[in-house]
Amino acid sequence: MNRTDIFFLGTGAAEPDAGRDNTAVALRSSAGAVLLDCPGSPMHKLARMNIPPETLGCVYISHGHPDHIYGLPSLLHSLEPSGSSPEIILPEGLLPMARKLLELFGLEADFIPASTGMRILDMKMDFFKTRHTADSHGIIINVNGKKIVFTSDTGPIPEAYSVFRGAEMLIHDCLAPSRFSAECEALDKTHTSSLALGKIAAEASVKKLIPAHFSGRFDFSTEEIKTEIRRNFSGKVLIPQDLTALSL
């Protein structure tokens, strides 16, 4: 069965609220699953989505901010009794920090620097620089003939629009509507507003846009997010809740 399932374990930014935890996404094919970013309670969330943790082929860490990596020691510790140990793929510049984090808990892992064209399970992975930290990268996954792009945290990156072009699904940072730019200096610099995201999706001609990484600091509705995206993008838009599952 050539089906790919996408699970949103969390959809919030570094400041989660009652409805949205830190962003993490799992992809599952017939060969197994991969986890994209690893914030808190990963085992619990995988269980909620009926993803056996021993089927994880790898965990991808996009960058070193706490809300993207702090669940990694918990995940690996919880997997020890089963003997399962997924590979940890991450930008090379994060290796020293990631090793030090695990050493605090007496844990070890098989770290693999992210490199273009690598294959995990039945998934081909490529990577691109994002506009967030010195080491932050997004990931492109080609599986079952479908192209899925996950940016994690980023501001608009025009040089990567060609990477997004034609994606079956673009899962992109969308911190808040553009009206918060005066209060949030990071908006459209190291994070993306919903107005800018609509322009990005239109420029890249993506098939389905999935905004994520919503701020818990500001008061806005998902309808406002979608309305602002629609000012520039007429394609499919889905705004996920935590524990949303999709199939391709």
N, C-alpha and C positions, 0 to 999 in steps of 0.2 A: 504494500500500500504506500504510494508516494504522496503522503500527506505530511505537512509541516504544521505543528502547533506552536503558537506564541502565547506565553503567559506573562502577564504583568504582575510581578510579585509586589511591586510598589511603584508609585507614580509621582511622588512628591520630591521636593528639593531638600536641601540640607536642614531646613526648618520644617519638619513634618507637622501635620495637624491631626485632628481626631479622625479624619477620613482618608488621609494619604500618608503612607510611610515613604522612606527614601526609595528612590527609583532603582529597580532591578528587573531584568527581563530574562526569562528562560525560553529557549527554543528546543523543540523536540521533534525528531524524525524517527523513522523506524530503526535507525542505528543507535539512538541514544539521545542525550540531551546536553546542552551547554548552558551555562549561566553567565549572563552579562552584568557585571558589577555585583558586589556582595556586601550589602549593608546588613542590618540586624536581623536576627531570627531566620536565617536562611532555611534551616531544616524544617521549621514549623511551616513556613510558607510553601516550600516544596511539597510537604505533606498535604497542605490544604488544596494544592492543585493536582494531587495524585501523581507526582513525579517521584519515583523511587530514587533516592539520592545516589545509590550505587550505579545508576545509569548515566551519571554525569561524566562526560568525556573530558570536559575542561571547564575552568572558571576563567573568564576574561575580566581583568581589572583595567579600566580605562585611564585612571589617574589616581593620585595618592591622597585626595581629600577624604577625610574620615567617613563621610556618608557613602563612599563607594568601596571601602575596603575593610571597615571595622568588623564585619561579620565573618571574615575569612578564618580567623582562629577558631571561632565557634563551629563553623562548618567542618573544618578538618578534624577538630577534636571529637565532634559527634560521629564522624565517619570511622574513627579508629577501630571500634569494636568489629566493624564489618570488614576491615582490611582494605576498604576502597579508598583510593587516593587520586582524585582527578588532577590532571595537569593544570598548572596555573600559568596563563598566558598574560603578559603585561608588557608595556613599553620598557625598553631596556634600562632607562634611567630610573625606574622605580624599583629595580631589583634590590639594591642595598636596603631601602626602607622596608620592603616587604619581608626580606629575610630577617631583619631586626625585629619586626612585629611578631613573627612566628617564634623567634628565639625567646621572647619574653614569656612564652607559654610552654617552652620546651617542645615545640612542634617543628616538623620539617615538611617540605613539599618539593615537588618537581617543577621548578620554575623554568619557563621557556620564553625568551624574548620574542615579542611579536615580530613576525617577518612576513612580507607579502608572499602569497601563494601557498601558505602552509595549509595542511589538511588535518582536520580532527573529525573522527567518525566519517560521515559521508558529506561533510561540509568543507567547502573551500573558503579560506579566510584571507581577506586583504585588509589593510589598515591605512588610515589617513590622519594627518595632523589636524587637530582641532584648535580652536581659539579660546583657550581656557587657562591652562598652565603650561609651563615649559615642556612637560612630558606628556600632556594629554593627547590621546588618540581615539578616534572612532573606529568602528569595525564594519566591514562589508562581508556578509555571509551569503554564499551561493549554495543553495541546497534544493534538490529536486527541480532544478531548472528555474528557481525563483531567486531573485536578488533582494536581500533584506539589509537595510542600512540602519545602524544604531550609532548616533553621534555621542551619546552621553552628554556631559555638560559642554556647551560651546556657544560663543557668539556667532553671528553670521560669518561664513567663510566662502566668499565668492569663488575662490580658487578650487573649491571642492564640489561645486555644483555639477561639474561633469561627472564626478564620482557618483552623485545621487541620481543622475539622469536615467530614467526608465526603471527605477526601482519598483518592485512590486509593493514594497512597504518602506517608508522612511519614518523611523522613530527618532524624533528630533527634540532637543531642548526647547522648552517654551515656558520660561519662568513666570511671565505675567503679561498683561496687556501693556501696550506702549504708553498709556497715560501715567504709568508709574516710573517713567524714565527719570524724572526729576528727583524722586525719592531713592532710586536704586541706580547708582552709577554703573553697576555691572551690566545693566540691561542694554542689549545690542552691542556690547563690548565683549564680555566673557560669558554672557548668557544671551538668550534670544527672546525678543518680544513676539507676541502672536501676530502683530502687523508685519514684522520682518519675516516671520516664518511663512506667511502666506505668499510673499514675494519669492522666497526661496523655492517653495514647492512648485509654484507656477513656472519659474525659470528652469527648474530641473525636470519638469513634466513627469512627476512621480505619479504612480497609479493610486496609491493610498497613503495619506498622511496621518501619522499618529503623533500628536503633540504629547510631551511628558515632561517630568521634572518641574511640576508646578510649585510655586512658592507658597508657603503657609503664612508668610508675613503680611501679605496684602489681601484686601477684601475684594474678590471678583468672582464671577460665576463662570462656569464652563461655557455657558451660552455667549458670554462676552468674548471669550477666547475664540469660539467658532465664528462669531460674527466678524471679528477683526480679521481672521484668516480669510474669510469669504470675500473680503474687499479686493483680494488679488488672486485667489485660488478657487477654481470652480470644480476641482476634482473631489474624490472621496476623502472625507475627514472623519476620523473616529477618535473621540476623546475617552481614553480608558479610565476606569476606576481601578483601585487596587483589586487584584485577583480576577481581573478580566482575562478571558481566554479567547483566542481567535484561531482559525484554521485557514491554511492556504492550500 
